[in-house]
Amino acid sequence: MVKLQSLVHFSEVPSQDMANKELKHIGIITKSNVLANKDIVEKTVKALLKYEREVMFDEHSAKIFNKKKGYRRNEILEKSDMVVVLGGDGTLLKTARCVGYHPVLIFGINLGRVGFLSEIPPADIEKALKRIFVEKRFHIEKRFILRVTVYRKGKKIKTFLALNEAVINQGAFARLIDLRTEINQRKVAHFRADGLIISTPTGSTGHALSAGGPIVHHDIEGIILTPICPAELANRAIIIPNDRQIKIIIETKRREEKVDLGLTLDGQEMFPLHYGDEIKVRKSGREISFIRLS
């Protein structure tokens, strides 16, 4: 992962639309093995209660505080003004895919290995919360999300959200697949490759970067198409405006019945694909808003 610290400047003045908003209801979202970091969660909640905030616990953190029942991710995102996510980038990505249309701020505390999306390490919890609730010195960074829909024989099968990327590839088979790509119903490319990555600028420093794609600043309103190991030298990454609709048609037909061809969302959720399936990708009407301190 590559951080764009040298390319980004954040103001310590709060976002204008959030300056007068009272962050009263705070949700806690953690990773499943949160008991290994029990002390950090307790420290976070203690600081929130110190600033007289109302705290909602998810199903994992509720066990630490002997709550009978915790809330699901989507419930917390719907009812909170701000959500504190304690985990790694995986926990934040799962949270992003549950976000609704209710405006909620996301603040990440890194308990993982990479922590590219998370804002601070556990040691800075008390200082960070003071800056947010007392000094009100923070910046709101908005990221758009992809809406990915699979159609089979003209019928809508499944819709997903992705903050980083959607990937079409084969797992167990080291064979090329043919993908017809259209933008606003016009053909722009035919990719013959191991797969195709459709990513946001947020995801440009993840899987897409490993496949030779460009690093794209998150303020650029674009979607990146990056082929994985293309068979032709002319097949390279393409950046298009994010107000377009992308359609990818699976043109590979195998004689074998079992072909490990699938769609992967943010490296966490997988859906099997068939010959002739159409995958439509566009910018979602939802977005995720991160609290940034520096």
C-alpha positions in Angstrom: 0.0 0.0 0.0 1.2 3.6 -0.7 0.0 6.6 1.3 -0.4 9.9 -0.5 0.7 12.0 2.5 3.0 14.2 0.4 0.2 15.0 -2.1 -2.6 15.9 0.4 -3.0 18.9 2.6 -5.8 18.9 5.2 -7.1 22.0 7.0 -7.6 21.8 10.7 -10.8 23.8 10.3 -13.9 21.6 10.6 -15.9 21.0 7.4 -18.4 23.9 7.0 -21.5 21.6 6.8 -20.4 19.7 9.9 -19.2 22.6 12.0 -22.5 23.2 13.8 -23.5 19.5 14.0 -23.6 18.0 17.5 -21.9 14.6 17.4 -24.0 13.2 20.2 -24.7 9.6 19.2 -21.5 7.6 18.7 -21.5 4.0 17.4 -18.8 1.5 18.1 -17.9 -1.0 15.4 -15.1 -3.6 15.9 -13.6 -6.6 14.3 -14.8 -10.1 15.4 -11.8 -11.0 17.5 -12.1 -7.7 19.5 -11.6 -9.5 22.8 -7.9 -9.5 22.0 -8.0 -5.7 22.2 -10.4 -5.3 25.0 -8.4 -2.7 26.8 -8.3 -0.4 23.7 -12.1 -0.6 23.3 -12.6 0.1 27.0 -10.3 3.1 26.8 -12.2 4.4 23.8 -15.6 4.1 25.4 -14.3 5.7 28.7 -13.1 8.7 26.7 -16.5 9.0 24.9 -18.4 8.9 28.2 -16.1 11.5 29.5 -17.4 13.9 26.8 -21.0 12.9 27.6 -21.6 11.0 24.4 -24.3 8.3 23.9 -22.6 5.1 22.9 -24.1 2.3 20.7 -22.3 -1.1 20.7 -22.1 -3.6 17.8 -22.5 -7.3 18.4 -18.8 -7.8 19.1 -18.1 -4.9 21.5 -21.4 -5.5 23.4 -19.8 -8.6 24.9 -17.0 -6.6 26.6 -19.5 -4.4 28.4 -21.9 -7.3 29.3 -24.7 -5.9 27.1 -27.4 -8.4 26.3 -27.5 -7.5 22.7 -25.5 -5.4 20.3 -26.6 -3.6 17.1 -25.9 -4.7 13.6 -23.6 -2.5 11.4 -26.3 -1.1 9.3 -28.4 -0.1 12.4 -25.4 1.7 13.9 -24.7 3.6 10.7 -28.3 4.6 10.5 -28.7 5.8 14.1 -25.3 7.4 14.8 -23.8 10.8 14.1 -20.3 9.4 14.2 -19.0 5.8 14.2 -15.7 4.8 15.7 -14.3 1.7 13.8 -11.7 -0.2 15.8 -10.0 -2.7 13.5 -7.9 -2.8 10.3 -8.8 -1.8 6.8 -10.9 -5.0 6.4 -13.2 -3.8 9.2 -13.5 -0.4 7.6 -14.3 -1.9 4.2 -17.0 -4.0 5.6 -18.5 -1.0 7.4 -18.4 1.0 4.1 -20.4 -1.6 2.3 -23.2 -1.3 4.9 -23.4 2.5 4.7 -26.9 3.9 3.9 -28.1 7.4 2.9 -28.0 8.8 6.4 -25.0 11.1 6.8 -22.6 9.7 9.4 -18.9 10.3 10.0 -16.5 7.4 10.2 -13.4 7.6 12.4 -10.9 4.7 12.2 -8.6 3.5 15.0 -6.1 1.0 13.5 -5.9 -2.4 15.2 -4.7 -4.1 12.0 -1.5 -4.4 10.1 -1.8 -1.9 7.3 -4.2 0.8 8.5 -4.3 2.7 5.2 -7.8 3.8 5.7 -7.7 4.1 9.5 -6.8 7.5 11.0 -4.8 6.9 14.2 -3.0 4.3 16.3 -4.5 3.2 19.7 -2.0 5.3 21.6 -3.6 8.6 20.3 -7.2 7.8 21.1 -7.7 10.3 24.0 -5.9 13.1 22.2 -7.8 12.5 18.9 -11.2 12.5 20.6 -10.4 15.8 22.4 -9.6 17.4 19.0 -12.9 16.2 17.6 -15.3 17.0 20.5 -13.6 19.9 22.3 -11.3 21.7 19.8 -13.4 20.7 16.8 -10.2 20.6 14.7 -10.8 18.0 12.0 -11.4 17.6 8.3 -14.2 15.7 6.5 -12.9 13.6 3.7 -15.6 12.2 1.4 -15.1 9.1 -0.7 -17.6 7.7 -3.3 -18.6 4.1 -3.4 -19.2 1.8 -6.4 -22.6 0.2 -7.0 -22.1 -3.2 -8.8 -25.0 -5.1 -10.2 -25.0 -8.6 -11.8 -27.5 -9.4 -14.6 -28.1 -12.9 -15.9 -30.2 -13.5 -19.0 -31.6 -10.0 -18.7 -32.6 -10.4 -15.0 -31.0 -8.6 -12.1 -29.4 -11.2 -9.8 -27.5 -9.3 -7.1 -26.3 -5.8 -6.2 -23.2 -5.0 -4.2 -21.4 -1.9 -2.8 -17.6 -1.5 -2.9 -15.3 1.2 -1.5 -12.1 -0.1 -3.0 -12.8 -2.3 -6.1 -14.7 -5.0 -7.9 -12.6 -7.7 -9.5 -13.6 -10.2 -12.2 -11.2 -13.1 -12.4 -10.6 -16.9 -12.2 -9.3 -18.4 -9.0 -8.1 -21.9 -9.6 -7.7 -21.6 -13.4 -4.6 -19.9 -14.9 -6.4 -19.2 -18.2 -7.4 -16.0 -20.0 -10.9 -14.7 -20.0 -12.6 -12.5 -22.6 -14.4 -9.4 -21.3 -16.3 -6.9 -23.5 -16.4 -3.5 -21.9 -18.9 -0.8 -22.7 -19.3 2.7 -21.3 -22.7 4.3 -21.6 -23.7 1.5 -24.0 -20.7 2.1 -26.3 -17.9 -0.5 -26.7 -14.6 0.9 -25.5 -12.4 -2.1 -25.1 -12.1 -5.9 -25.3 -9.9 -7.2 -22.5 -8.4 -10.6 -23.0 -6.7 -11.1 -19.6 -6.5 -13.0 -16.4 -9.2 -10.6 -15.1 -10.3 -7.0 -14.7 -10.2 -4.6 -11.7 -12.8 -1.8 -11.5 -11.6 0.5 -8.7 -12.3 3.9 -7.1 -9.4 6.3 -6.4 -9.5 5.0 -2.8 -8.8 1.5 -4.2 -6.2 2.6 -6.7 -3.4 2.0 -4.1 -4.6 -1.6 -3.5 -5.1 -4.5 -5.8 -5.2 -2.2 -8.9 -1.7 -0.8 -8.1 -0.3 -4.4 -7.8 -1.7 -5.0 -11.3 0.1 -2.0 -12.8 -2.6 0.5 -12.5 -2.0 4.2 -11.7 -2.2 5.9 -8.3 -5.2 8.2 -8.4 -5.7 11.0 -5.9 -9.0 10.6 -4.0 -10.3 14.0 -5.1 -10.4 12.9 -8.7 -13.9 11.9 -9.7 -12.9 8.9 -11.8 -13.2 5.1 -12.0 -10.2 3.0 -13.0 -10.3 -0.1 -15.2 -7.2 -2.1 -14.8 -6.7 -5.4 -16.7 -4.8 -8.2 -14.9 -2.0 -9.6 -17.0 -3.5 -8.7 -20.4 -2.6 -10.7 -23.5 -2.1 -7.6 -25.6 0.3 -4.8 -24.9 -2.3 -2.2 -26.0 -4.6 -3.2 -23.1 -3.7 -0.8 -20.3 -5.5 0.9 -17.4 -8.2 3.4 -18.4 -9.6 6.2 -16.1 -13.1 7.4 -17.0 -15.4 10.0 -15.3 -17.4 8.5 -12.5 -20.7 9.8 -13.9 -20.6 7.0 -16.6 -22.0 3.5 -16.4 -19.7 0.7 -17.1 -20.9 -2.7 -18.4 -18.7 -5.7 -18.6 -20.0 -8.8 -20.5 -18.4 -12.2 -19.8 -17.7 -13.6 -23.3 -15.6 -16.6 -22.2 -17.4 -20.0 -22.6 -15.8 -23.1 -21.3 -16.6 -26.7 -22.1 -16.2 -27.6 -18.4 -19.2 -27.1 -16.2 -17.2 -26.0 -13.2 -15.2 -22.9 -13.9 -14.0 -20.8 -11.0 -15.0 -17.5 -12.5 -16.2 -14.9 -10.0 -16.7 -11.3 -8.9 -14.9 -10.2 -5.7 -15.9 -7.0 -3.8 -13.2 -5.3 -1.7 -11.3 -8.6 -1.4 -14.0 -9.9 1.0 -17.2 -10.9 -0.8 -17.3 -13.3 -3.7 -20.1 -14.0 -6.2 -19.9 -16.7 -9.0 -20.2 -15.6 -12.6 -21.4 -17.4 -15.7 -20.9 -17.1 -19.4 -23.0 -14.2 -20.7 -23.4 -12.4 -17.4 -23.4 -8.6 -17.5 -21.8 -6.7 -14.6 -22.9 -3.0 -14.5 -20.8 -0.6 -12.4 -21.6 3.0 -11.6 -21.1 5.5 -8.8 -23.5 4.8 -5.9 -25.7 7.5 -4.5 -24.2 6.7 -1.1 -20.8 7.9 0.1 -18.6 7.5 3.1 -17.3 10.4 5.1 -14.0 10.0 7.0 -12.9 12.2 9.9 -9.3 13.2 9.3 -7.1 15.0 11.8 -3.9 15.7 9.8 
